[in-house]
Amino acid sequence: MKSILFRYAVVVLVLAMAVQVFRVSRDTADAFLDRFGGRFVTVGMRSDRSGTAVVYWNTGKGFNEADSASVLVRGGERWERLRIPVPSDPLRAVRFDPLRSEGQVEIRDIRLETGSGRPLLKLQPDVIRSGTQVESMTIGEDRVRVVFPVGADDPTLHFGAMIPEEGGDQVSLPWLGFLSIGILLFVLFLMREYTVSVVRAVSRMRTSVTAWIEHLGVWDKPGRATLMIGGLLTVVLQVALLYPLHEVLDLPIWDEAGTMGGGAGFLRGEGLGILSNAPLSKLIYAGLIPLFGPAGAVFATHYLVKVALTLIVFLLAARFSRSILAGLVLSGVWTVSSFHLEFPILVYQSALIWFGWGLLAVGRNPLLGLALFALAALTRLEYQFVAILVAVALLFGLLFRWWNPRVSGLKNWTYAGMACCLVVYVSVNLTGWDAGIGRGWSAVKQHYALRLAEEGAFPGNNPFLEFGLVTERDFPGAESLSEAARENPRALFEHISWNIRRLPGACLDLFVPFNAGRLRYRLPLLAVFFITAVGLIEIGRSPRRATLDLRALVVGDPVTCIAILGGVLVIAPGVIVFAKSAYLLPVVPLGLAVVGFLHRMGSSHRVANRIGVLLALILVMGAVLGGPRPFMDRSRARPVVATLKAIEEALSGDDGAVLLGVAATTYAPYLELPDLIAVEPLVSSAGGDVVIEEVRFDRLIKRHDPDLILIDSNWSRSAYFDAAGAARLSKLGWTETAIPDGSLWKRP
């Protein structure tokens, strides 16, 4: 009896020590970030338009550009938390420039914080003082509402001094926690005889569980039944996280709306457009629009693409790791990622579905794999490099007999034939066979301006519309990437270097869970704890000697080679254009292939694989259990939906009307008015060049005779906006209707 009680006491002590270790780890990390993580001024703000906010601080040298930092403001109806790094020196005065134009902002909860988020100082709203170019300022109980007048270009506010109370910035390590851990360890040492017996019992239980798992085929040689069960679990988790996306998410404009509009155009007999404009995605929309309507087709595509891609990622993870459990948790990391759930432009994920499906098929059915890679290229043109790579590999395999590309069996021929027919069908309905060179140069110009905007050096408002402000300055007369390289190689080299430096962070952004803001750094701490535990368990195991045989890899596993080399080829254009997560999606199958390859080189007990599985499982469970599902907040702002409703009410079914406004061509497909004429005031059809001589309102109205004029912040904040002409609209009898991001004017 005494022995049993002592064993239970050991278990309780171990659990208590584990809890204490977690608490001390958390407090230690907080203390470390408090001491070495810097300081931040944080401001809760809501703005009616996007832009750049700047904080200036005075530490004894006055306000100057060197002592400042900027942050992007998204704008809209939702509150956002701006976090600006500042020095640790006493801030004698702080100036805040919320916008660089006219507009309206609300400000609340101004704090000086440490790196861990511990507040050192909190300012009340009544300490805010107006600076220059402020039309009105209303101080409420917990917030301040500020209006900046038309024509403002540098409005300022003042927060005063931000110096914490004496001793308020001191931090200390959790010595009491360390002492309690030491006491627990000493007690366990005194009870070492019983501790050893408990550890042995746990080890025997672990061996039994591992044997049962391996008996089910979860770790090795996954069978069809376990694949189906794992796939079903993955799909159920993904649907649970996505629902009710269609009631909460706002409709996209620009790229995705244009793709959906291309599908509607195909139904009207207009073809699928040019090769570089996602013709296969347009064909998919053409199948969904008759069932769900234009707006419903977008949400249906969200569900379809995201669930299908998660299933593909699961199958790839299981295939490369040879483990159903590893496939489940690794795909779970993707399932809960913020990028996957929230990113509005679906052609990138759609292309990855065809690429991943091709990787699954190419080993057993090379012709089907090649056709699927071609379908990926018909969705995003950069995947053409994979199709070319596989075609060349098949040709060399036939010539040198190191890869047998034969297709056997009626079923395999049927699948390959169906995929090839789809490739042919999309191809014959194209209206142009461009190689994407012109579109690629346009993307480089837009993202070159976007980089300058992130660095605070862009003179305009929207880099995607007004990139000519900087590209004509830095690359005068350039019509292609090669001409830009000859004109200003230094600027282009700096852009590519910046992209390379940004690459690791952009890749990691693909896997950040949707509630990372709530989880913060506690997941890495928990992960370190589990790594240590598993590492101690696996000490003493005999590793298999790792060998690297590239010839055996190429000949024996061409799928891994295709995933790695093909992924690199697809990512390469993104390094030139802009290192953003959407361009780096092939990192997902590429990473799975690399992990699987390293796993096969590793120990016979798959230590690295199991540690990775535990880490992924921690991440997934933490994300799922860490808070509400991502689309449960029904109070989300939906400005595009509200704007569409206002346009529909103003048009009243007038199919032959003319709509003038920025993004008018992407609002139009949602309206189901085939004869509606949409006119862009700032963008030419050639890919985004500002048409300077046509932006005056009198010229625009005379040339296009619009029935509706949509003026949002993208237009009103543009360097080419005719503010005087807009002010005359009411005098000419036009009727104004307020919309979330501006106003809608209807002709008399």
ChimeraX attribute file (.defattr): number of C-alpha atoms within 10 A of each C-alpha:
attribute: neighborCount
match mode: 1-to-1
recipient: residues
	/A:1	6
	/A:2	7
	/A:3	9
	/A:4	10
	/A:5	10
	/A:6	16
	/A:7	19
	/A:8	14
	/A:9	16
	/A:10	22
	/A:11	16
	/A:12	12
	/A:13	17
	/A:14	16
	/A:15	12
	/A:16	15
	/A:17	19
	/A:18	14
	/A:19	13
	/A:20	17
	/A:21	18
	/A:22	16
	/A:23	15
	/A:24	20
	/A:25	20
	/A:26	18
	/A:27	17
	/A:28	18
	/A:29	17
	/A:30	24
	/A:31	21
	/A:32	16
	/A:33	18
	/A:34	21
	/A:35	17
	/A:36	12
	/A:37	15
	/A:38	15
	/A:39	25
	/A:40	22
	/A:41	21
	/A:42	20
	/A:43	19
	/A:44	16
	/A:45	22
	/A:46	23
	/A:47	24
	/A:48	20
	/A:49	25
	/A:50	21
	/A:51	21
	/A:52	20
	/A:53	18
	/A:54	19
	/A:55	23
	/A:56	22
	/A:57	27
	/A:58	19
	/A:59	17
	/A:60	11
	/A:61	9
	/A:62	12
	/A:63	16
	/A:64	10
	/A:65	10
	/A:66	8
	/A:67	15
	/A:68	19
	/A:69	16
	/A:70	20
	/A:71	18
	/A:72	17
	/A:73	20
	/A:74	16
	/A:75	19
	/A:76	17
	/A:77	17
	/A:78	14
	/A:79	15
	/A:80	16
	/A:81	14
	/A:82	17
	/A:83	17
	/A:84	18
	/A:85	20
	/A:86	20
	/A:87	14
	/A:88	13
	/A:89	11
	/A:90	15
	/A:91	19
	/A:92	15
	/A:93	18
	/A:94	20
	/A:95	22
	/A:96	21
	/A:97	19
	/A:98	30
	/A:99	24
	/A:100	21
	/A:101	23
	/A:102	23
	/A:103	23
	/A:104	20
	/A:105	19
	/A:106	19
	/A:107	21
	/A:108	21
	/A:109	16
	/A:110	22
	/A:111	21
	/A:112	24
	/A:113	23
	/A:114	24
	/A:115	18
	/A:116	21
	/A:117	16
	/A:118	16
	/A:119	19
	/A:120	19
	/A:121	18
	/A:122	15
	/A:123	16
	/A:124	16
	/A:125	20
	/A:126	14
	/A:127	12
	/A:128	19
	/A:129	13
	/A:130	18
	/A:131	14
	/A:132	13
	/A:133	19
	/A:134	19
	/A:135	16
	/A:136	12
	/A:137	17
	/A:138	12
	/A:139	15
	/A:140	11
	/A:141	9
	/A:142	11
	/A:143	18
	/A:144	19
	/A:145	18
	/A:146	21
	/A:147	17
	/A:148	24
	/A:149	16
	/A:150	13
	/A:151	13
	/A:152	16
	/A:153	14
	/A:154	16
	/A:155	22
	/A:156	20
	/A:157	19
	/A:158	18
	/A:159	19
	/A:160	17
	/A:161	17
	/A:162	19
	/A:163	17
	/A:164	16
	/A:165	9
	/A:166	7
	/A:167	8
	/A:168	11
	/A:169	17
	/A:170	10
	/A:171	13
	/A:172	12
	/A:173	14
	/A:174	16
	/A:175	11
	/A:176	10
	/A:177	18
	/A:178	16
	/A:179	11
	/A:180	16
	/A:181	19
	/A:182	13
	/A:183	13
	/A:184	17
	/A:185	16
	/A:186	12
	/A:187	13
	/A:188	18
	/A:189	13
	/A:190	11
	/A:191	15
	/A:192	14
	/A:193	12
	/A:194	20
	/A:195	20
	/A:196	15
	/A:197	13
	/A:198	17
	/A:199	13
	/A:200	12
	/A:201	12
	/A:202	12
	/A:203	13
	/A:204	12
	/A:205	12
	/A:206	12
	/A:207	12
	/A:208	12
	/A:209	12
	/A:210	14
	/A:211	12
	/A:212	12
	/A:213	14
	/A:214	14
	/A:215	11
	/A:216	14
	/A:217	18
	/A:218	22
	/A:219	21
	/A:220	16
	/A:221	16
	/A:222	17
	/A:223	13
	/A:224	9
	/A:225	10
	/A:226	17
	/A:227	21
	/A:228	12
	/A:229	12
	/A:230	22
	/A:231	21
	/A:232	13
	/A:233	14
	/A:234	22
	/A:235	20
	/A:236	13
	/A:237	16
	/A:238	22
	/A:239	16
	/A:240	12
	/A:241	19
	/A:242	22
	/A:243	15
	/A:244	18
	/A:245	21
	/A:246	17
	/A:247	14
	/A:248	17
	/A:249	18
	/A:250	17
	/A:251	21
	/A:252	20
	/A:253	21
	/A:254	14
	/A:255	15
	/A:256	20
	/A:257	24
	/A:258	21
	/A:259	30
	/A:260	28
	/A:261	24
	/A:262	25
	/A:263	29
	/A:264	28
	/A:265	19
	/A:266	20
	/A:267	18
	/A:268	11
	/A:269	10
	/A:270	14
	/A:271	21
	/A:272	28
	/A:273	20
	/A:274	18
	/A:275	23
	/A:276	21
	/A:277	24
	/A:278	25
	/A:279	29
	/A:280	28
	/A:281	25
	/A:282	28
	/A:283	23
	/A:284	15
	/A:285	26
	/A:286	24
	/A:287	15
	/A:288	20
	/A:289	20
	/A:290	13
	/A:291	11
	/A:292	14
	/A:293	16
	/A:294	23
	/A:295	19
	/A:296	17
	/A:297	20
	/A:298	25
	/A:299	20
	/A:300	19
	/A:301	18
	/A:302	24
	/A:303	19
	/A:304	13
	/A:305	21
	/A:306	22
	/A:307	20
	/A:308	17
	/A:309	24
	/A:310	25
	/A:311	26
	/A:312	23
	/A:313	28
	/A:314	27
	/A:315	24
	/A:316	24
	/A:317	27
	/A:318	28
	/A:319	21
	/A:320	23
	/A:321	27
	/A:322	21
	/A:323	26
	/A:324	26
	/A:325	25
	/A:326	25
	/A:327	28
	/A:328	25
	/A:329	26
	/A:330	26
	/A:331	28
	/A:332	25
	/A:333	22
	/A:334	24
	/A:335	32
	/A:336	28
	/A:337	21
	/A:338	18
	/A:339	18
	/A:340	24
	/A:341	21
	/A:342	15
	/A:343	14
	/A:344	19
	/A:345	17
	/A:346	19
	/A:347	22
	/A:348	21
	/A:349	23
	/A:350	24
	/A:351	30
	/A:352	25
	/A:353	24
	/A:354	24
	/A:355	29
	/A:356	25
	/A:357	22
	/A:358	27
	/A:359	26
	/A:360	19
	/A:361	20
	/A:362	21
	/A:363	18
	/A:364	17
	/A:365	20
	/A:366	23
	/A:367	26
	/A:368	27
	/A:369	26
	/A:370	26
	/A:371	27
	/A:372	28
	/A:373	32
	/A:374	27
	/A:375	31
	/A:376	31
	/A:377	26
	/A:378	25
	/A:379	26
	/A:380	24
	/A:381	20
	/A:382	22
	/A:383	26
	/A:384	21
	/A:385	19
	/A:386	24
	/A:387	24
	/A:388	15
	/A:389	18
	/A:390	22
	/A:391	18
	/A:392	12
	/A:393	17
	/A:394	21
	/A:395	14
	/A:396	13
	/A:397	15
	/A:398	14
	/A:399	10
	/A:400	10
	/A:401	11
	/A:402	14
	/A:403	20
	/A:404	13
	/A:405	18
	/A:406	11
	/A:407	15
	/A:408	10
	/A:409	8
	/A:410	9
	/A:411	10
	/A:412	16
	/A:413	15
	/A:414	12
	/A:415	15
	/A:416	21
	/A:417	15
	/A:418	13
	/A:419	20
	/A:420	18
	/A:421	13
	/A:422	15
	/A:423	20
	/A:424	13
	/A:425	13
	/A:426	18
	/A:427	18
	/A:428	11
	/A:429	18
	/A:430	17
	/A:431	14
	/A:432	15
	/A:433	11
	/A:434	12
	/A:435	14
	/A:436	15
	/A:437	13
	/A:438	16
	/A:439	16
	/A:440	17
	/A:441	19
	/A:442	22
	/A:443	19
	/A:444	23
	/A:445	26
	/A:446	25
	/A:447	21
	/A:448	24
	/A:449	26
	/A:450	20
	/A:451	17
	/A:452	16
	/A:453	20
	/A:454	14
	/A:455	13
	/A:456	16
	/A:457	12
	/A:458	19
	/A:459	16
	/A:460	20
	/A:461	22
	/A:462	21
	/A:463	23
	/A:464	20
	/A:465	22
	/A:466	26
	/A:467	27
	/A:468	21
	/A:469	17
	/A:470	20
	/A:471	18
	/A:472	12
	/A:473	9
	/A:474	17
	/A:475	22
	/A:476	14
	/A:477	12
	/A:478	17
	/A:479	13
	/A:480	17
	/A:481	19
	/A:482	11
	/A:483	14
	/A:484	21
	/A:485	15
	/A:486	12
	/A:487	16
	/A:488	14
	/A:489	15
	/A:490	13
	/A:491	15
	/A:492	20
	/A:493	13
	/A:494	11
	/A:495	20
	/A:496	19
	/A:497	14
	/A:498	16
	/A:499	20
	/A:500	17
	/A:501	12
	/A:502	15
	/A:503	19
	/A:504	12
	/A:505	13
	/A:506	19
	/A:507	20
	/A:508	11
	/A:509	16
	/A:510	21
	/A:511	19
	/A:512	19
	/A:513	24
	/A:514	22
	/A:515	20
	/A:516	17
	/A:517	9
	/A:518	12
	/A:519	16
	/A:520	10
	/A:521	14
	/A:522	18
	/A:523	17
	/A:524	14
	/A:525	14
	/A:526	18
	/A:527	19
	/A:528	14
	/A:529	17
	/A:530	16
	/A:531	18
	/A:532	12
	/A:533	12
	/A:534	16
	/A:535	14
	/A:536	10
	/A:537	12
	/A:538	13
	/A:539	9
	/A:540	8
	/A:541	11
	/A:542	10
	/A:543	12
	/A:544	13
	/A:545	9
	/A:546	13
	/A:547	9
	/A:548	11
	/A:549	9
	/A:550	10
	/A:551	9
	/A:552	10
	/A:553	14
	/A:554	15
	/A:555	13
	/A:556	13
	/A:557	14
	/A:558	18
	/A:559	23
	/A:560	22
	/A:561	19
	/A:562	22
	/A:563	25
	/A:564	19
	/A:565	16
	/A:566	25
	/A:567	23
	/A:568	17
	/A:569	18
	/A:570	22
	/A:571	20
	/A:572	15
	/A:573	16
	/A:574	22
	/A:575	21
	/A:576	22
	/A:577	21
	/A:578	25
	/A:579	25
	/A:580	19
	/A:581	22
	/A:582	22
	/A:583	20
	/A:584	23
	/A:585	21
	/A:586	26
	/A:587	20
	/A:588	21
	/A:589	24
	/A:590	21
	/A:591	16
	/A:592	24
	/A:593	23
	/A:594	17
	/A:595	18
	/A:596	22
	/A:597	18
	/A:598	16
	/A:599	21
	/A:600	19
	/A:601	16
	/A:602	18
	/A:603	17
	/A:604	14
	/A:605	14
	/A:606	18
	/A:607	19
	/A:608	17
	/A:609	22
	/A:610	18
	/A:611	18
	/A:612	18
	/A:613	19
	/A:614	19
	/A:615	22
	/A:616	21
	/A:617	20
	/A:618	19
	/A:619	26
	/A:620	22
	/A:621	14
	/A:622	19
	/A:623	24
	/A:624	20
	/A:625	11
	/A:626	14
	/A:627	12
	/A:628	12
	/A:629	18
	/A:630	20
	/A:631	19
	/A:632	15
	/A:633	14
	/A:634	12
	/A:635	9
	/A:636	14
	/A:637	16
	/A:638	19
	/A:639	16
	/A:640	17
	/A:641	18
	/A:642	15
	/A:643	21
	/A:644	17
	/A:645	13
	/A:646	16
	/A:647	23
	/A:648	15
	/A:649	10
	/A:650	16
	/A:651	19
	/A:652	8
	/A:653	13
	/A:654	13
	/A:655	14
	/A:656	13
	/A:657	17
	/A:658	20
	/A:659	26
	/A:660	25
	/A:661	22
	/A:662	24
	/A:663	22
	/A:664	20
	/A:665	21
	/A:666	21
	/A:667	24
	/A:668	23
	/A:669	24
	/A:670	23
	/A:671	19
	/A:672	16
	/A:673	16
	/A:674	13
	/A:675	12
	/A:676	19
	/A:677	18
	/A:678	22
	/A:679	22
	/A:680	19
	/A:681	23
	/A:682	22
	/A:683	18
	/A:684	13
	/A:685	8
	/A:686	9
	/A:687	15
	/A:688	19
	/A:689	19
	/A:690	18
	/A:691	14
	/A:692	12
	/A:693	9
	/A:694	15
	/A:695	18
	/A:696	17
	/A:697	19
	/A:698	15
	/A:699	13
	/A:700	17
	/A:701	15
	/A:702	9
	/A:703	10
	/A:704	14
	/A:705	15
	/A:706	20
	/A:707	20
	/A:708	23
	/A:709	25
	/A:710	22
	/A:711	21
	/A:712	19
	/A:713	21
	/A:714	21
	/A:715	22
	/A:716	20
	/A:717	24
	/A:718	19
	/A:719	13
	/A:720	19
	/A:721	19
	/A:722	16
	/A:723	16
	/A:724	10
	/A:725	13
	/A:726	17
	/A:727	11
	/A:728	13
	/A:729	18
	/A:730	14
	/A:731	9
	/A:732	10
	/A:733	12
	/A:734	17
	/A:735	15
	/A:736	16
	/A:737	14
	/A:738	12
	/A:739	19
	/A:740	18
	/A:741	22
	/A:742	17
	/A:743	17
	/A:744	22
	/A:745	24
	/A:746	20
	/A:747	15
	/A:748	10
